[in-house]
């Protein structure tokens, strides 16, 4: 068992912020491990989240479950996207700060 894993991040993604600093959309947390939402609703247990979405305009990663929950949970009516997004924001503590303890080392292309 190795002490590291490899995650792929868009080359224009912002650098991972320090632990506790505001989220900047770097995507490291979601690319490296499932959050409670991904584990519970998407039955995702390890590795990168399938709901991690790259936004080319802002050059940031976004949570697809926040943007359009019904896209990832087919059983969820689109009419509940707004209320579900609000619940998910609280569940993953959006705005609280970076909670990923992942240590990053860049690799050349």
Secondary structure, DSSP 4 states (H G I P E B T S, - for coil): --S-------TTSPPPPPTTSPP-S--HHHHHS--HHHHHHS---SSS-TTEEEETTTTEEEEHHHH-HHHH-TTS-GGGHHHHHHHHHHHTTTTS-------------
